[in-house]
Structures are given as C-alpha cells and as structure tokens.
C-alpha cells in the first residue's frame, strides 16, 4: 500500500533525526514543503515528500548530480547550487542514508561559524 506524503516525510525525517539527534547543535524547521535539519545554524539536510534534501556544497555538487537517484534542488524555479534531492531509492538502506547525512554534515562543517 502506498504511503501518504505525510507518512513518508515523517518516516524520512525520523530516520534522519535518529542519525543526528545526538548533536547539541541540531534544530528542526519546517521549510521548503518539508522538514529541514539545521546544524550549527546552517541548512544541512531535510525530508521533502519522498525525497531527501542534502547540502553537498558547491565543490561536490557536480559529482553528487552524477550519482543514481539524484537531481538538482529547485525552489520556485531557482536552482540551489550545492544542494541536491535524492529520490527514495537513493537512501533506501540505513547505510545509504547515513552516507548522505554524513556528506551534508561535512558540507556544513566547512562553512564559517554562525
């Protein structure tokens, strides 16, 4: 049975939350039609429908777009360079999800402090 968008979003957000909730610098915000996880004041990753939004950074952007189940993140017709959307198949396992979250955390760690 297909899951509703709310169930899928909640499921993805819950999976991400389980990976990063031990950090003291994580905040959750509703934005971009889903749940966004802020780390140290920077957008890090999030759940949007059945997709995972991941900050990979400008330097890793082209490489990430070449991976299976990944596409650019567009907001209101504007492409956000440094962010990608990963389809459900691209983070189906916990190892795949953790890999994407780790990449997002590395991208945020390279940013100036807020």
Long-range contacts (C-beta under 8 A, 24 or more apart in sequence): 5-49, 5-50, 8-47, 8-49, 8-50, 8-88, 9-34, 9-35, 9-47, 9-48, 9-49, 9-50, 10-47, 12-47, 12-50, 12-51, 12-52, 12-88, 12-91, 13-46, 13-47, 15-94, 15-97, 16-45, 16-46, 16-47, 16-52, 16-97, 16-101, 19-97, 19-98, 19-101, 20-44, 20-101, 20-105, 32-75, 39-104, 39-105, 39-108, 40-108, 40-111, 40-113, 40-114, 41-113, 41-114, 42-108, 42-111, 42-114, 43-83, 44-104, 44-105, 44-107, 44-108, 45-100, 45-101, 45-104, 48-85, 50-87, 50-88, 51-85, 51-86, 51-87, 51-88, 52-85, 52-86, 52-90, 52-91, 52-97, 52-100, 53-83, 53-84, 53-85, 53-86, 54-83, 54-84, 54-85, 54-86, 54-100, 54-101, 54-103, 54-104, 55-82, 55-83, 55-104, 55-107, 55-108, 56-82, 56-83, 56-84, 56-103, 56-104, 56-107, 57-82, 57-106, 57-107, 57-110, 58-82, 60-103, 60-107, 64-103, 82-107
